[in-house]
Amino acid sequence: MLKEKVAVITGSSRGIGKEIAHLFLQNHAKVVICGSTKENASKTLEDFVSMGFSEADMMAVGMDMRDMDSIQNCIQEIIQMFGRIDVLVNNAGITSSASLLDTSDSDFQNMFDINVFGTVKVTREVVKYMKEIGGSIINTSSMVGINGGRNQASYAASKSAINGLTLSLAKELGGYNIRVNAVAPGVVETDMMRNSVSDQMKEMLIRMTPLARTAKPTDLAGAYLYLASDLSSFTTGAIIKVDGGLVL
Ligand code: NAD
């Protein structure tokens, strides 16, 4: 489904991003695995090689979302290696669970530096090339960015910003045949969730979820494949909820 397409996936050394990379490789994309360090990304690339995927179809880069030089260097490297970027998945992110009174300005700043400004920086660099050929940009939002979340003001605000960015860039970049959409996951079993959601909270969220379970990264990846592929050729400015029906 993604033959000949080059896909850059931020935060793909583990979790949801790694599963997106896996599904894209199965669908014959050339995939750039981005980790916060090159070491993490290379380890993931090795995992895919051991599953039988060709090293020639992959590239591992260390891209620190807070560092403009790191982002610019990576995009240059990717263009040198593959010559184009057809799909950008903005997936790298952090979360936090703290009351407003326990969230300092620098905590808020760090959240926005990674989740929002990192996404803006990578997107701007990629659009410089993508506008010549068209493409698909897929942002990772969260159900919390739509509904809000108790003790999640900084995270929710960052994901609401991602929604605004998605809707605005869909309008701005449509003329270049660049589609911009987002996926809003619910509760997904990854390191992020395990480190931020207590067992008690998880049980409560499951009770509130019509599909009565949490998601696995494999439950998410299909939405990204749809948005990356030409199956979604007339879809832009969409924020697709993949949350088992959970309404917070
Ligand atoms: P994860 O913690 O397993 O993975 C996060 C990825 O982001 C990792 O690859 C990590 O290296 C990368 N990353 C973090 N900080 C970075 C930085 N400064 N520079 C470069 N890369 C950095 O988390 P996940 O659950 O796979 O989350 C992926 C995305 O999904 C995030 O944007 C997250 O907000 C979103 N999300 C997750 C859930 C969930 O329940 N897990 C729910 C809604 C949204």
Boltz pocket constraint, residues with backbone or C-beta under 6 A from the ligand:
constraints:
  - pocket:
      binder: B
      contacts: [[A, 10], [A, 11], [A, 12], [A, 13], [A, 14], [A, 15], [A, 16], [A, 17], [A, 34], [A, 35], [A, 36], [A, 63], [A, 64], [A, 65], [A, 66], [A, 90], [A, 91], [A, 92], [A, 93], [A, 94], [A, 95], [A, 114], [A, 140], [A, 141], [A, 142], [A, 143], [A, 184], [A, 185], [A, 186], [A, 187], [A, 188], [A, 189], [A, 190], [A, 191], [A, 192], [A, 193]]
      max_distance: 6.0
